[in-house]
Amino acid sequence: MRVNEQTAVLGPRTVLVPYRKEHVPQYHLWMSDHQLRLSTASDLLSIDQEYEMCERWALDDDKLTFIIFERNPISGSSPDLVHLNRSDSDLQTYLLGEMIGDVNLFLSPDESKEEEEGNESKREETKNGEVKKPQKGELEIMIASIHHRKRGLATEALQLFLSYIQIISTSTTDLPNSLNTHRFSPSSTISFFFVKISFDNRISQLLFQKLGFVQVSSNLVFEEFEFRLSNSESSMNSSHFSVHPLLDSSILPKENDYPLVSVYESHWVNRSSMRIGLAHFPPTLDR
């Protein structure tokens, strides 16, 4: 999906960046581990196949992928980069620590919602008169680096990811031009997020429950639970979390050559609020 092709999402301890070809060698190394492939239900691919998948996923309309990096300690924990005195071309070196995993969204039609709306006389429409198509979003998150597990980094990365999806899904959200190249299609809407987790993966179950996901079913054949989180269709506020722009710190002083960053406050039920930043993240030059 092209929506995030030049956007980094900044949290206090993690940074989400678009999946690019420079990340493929490390990703391929991770997927060479048999146990990791089993736990993520992944196939063994050649390095050339990994490059092809990276290119294809960047263009697919039904997939959204970020690579998770631990944030470089020298950059601090502020999302607005107030200590950064360089252009966004240096953002990678300054911000990014170790590459530790990835997080993904897979969109598909929400048949149950379509059946409900098919029996109703009134359907939600876009400004152009198109009927909005309900979608469901399957989530996957992986912390491949063993020594970065059990530190709360997956929880933060998932909160960043879901908050970002809310921001770009809302047509009323003002984004700087550099971050506003692409949006989710206005003719579709995500009715809920879901994740399938094996019976014995208690750590992942607790991770998603922390963020408001509830168990809705179990599959004895595949030995997995399904957890869901409902999603607001009309604003950035759902029953579990909300995201609000902080307009006073959305643009940093141009005279200091700061990169452009939009800052938001992400609130979750039973969790502390977190400031997140969306920064312009241009592609690196081919080496």
Secondary structure, DSSP 8 states (H G I E B T S, - for coil): -GGGTTEEEE-SSEEEEE--GGGHHHHHHHHT-HHHHHHHT-----HHHHHHHHHHHHH-TTEEEEEEEEE-GGG-S-TT-TT--S-GGGHHHHHEEEEEEEEEEEEEE-HHHHHHHHT-S---B-TTS-B-EEEEEEEEEEE--GGGTTSSHHHHHHHHHHHHHHHHH-TT----GGG-S----TTEEEEEEEEEEETT-HHHHHHHHHTT-EEEEEETTTTEEEEEEE--SSSSB-SSEEEEE-GGGSS--GGGT---EEEEEEEETTEEEEEEEEEE-------
